[in-house]
Amino acid sequence: MIQKKVCMVGVFGTGKTSLVYRYLHSRFTTKYHSTVGVKIDRKHVRVGETDVNLLLWDVEGRTAEQGGWWLPLVYRMTRKMMGDLTAWQPRRLARGSGGWYTVALAATPGSSQLMLRIDGGEWNPPPGLPTVRDEFGGTTGVVVIQ
C-alpha cells in the first residue's frame, strides 16, 4: 500500500475545509468551523491495482501579512533538514511517535528548495518531492506553496 500526504494551504476563508469535506463525504455544506492549526483526515482509495492511503492535511488559512503558513514536514528516520525556508541553516527535527521526525516551518507562497540529512549521512532531496538542479550541479527537493 502507498501512503501520500495532501496539504491544503491557502488564504483564510477560501474553501479548503469545504473541499476536504466534499471529497471525504461526497456532499457539500456551508456549515463549518474555521480550522485552527491543522486537521488531519484519512481516505483509502484504489488507483488501478494499487491501494493508496491518503492523509489529508487541512491547514489553517493565513495571509502573507500573518507570516504565511506553517508547513508541516514529516519524514521517517530523518534528523535534520534545511532549505530556503530556513535560510539554508540546518534545523533539527523533533522525534515524534512511531519513529517519525517532524518540523514546522514558516512558509509564504512560492517555490522553496529542501534537503534532508538522514542519520548523519549526505544531504539529499526529501523522498517523494520533485527535484531541480542547484547552482552547484546537484539536486534539491522542491515544494510549491500556493
Sequence and secondary structure as in RCSB ss.txt:
>XXXX:A:sequence
MIQKKVCMVGVFGTGKTSLVYRYLHSRFTTKYHSTVGVKIDRKHVRVGETDVNLLLWDVEGRTAEQGGWWLPLVY
RMTRKMMGDLTAWQPRRLARGSGGWYTVALAATPGSSQLMLRIDGGEWNPPPGLPTVRDEFGGTTGVVVIQ
>XXXX:A:secstr
 EEEEEEE  STTSSHHHHHHHHHHS   S      SEEEEEEEEEETTEEEEEEEEEE    GGGT EEEEEEE
ET  EEEEGGGTT  EE EE GGGEEEEEEEE SEEEEEEEE TT  EE  TTS EEE TTSSEEEEEEE 
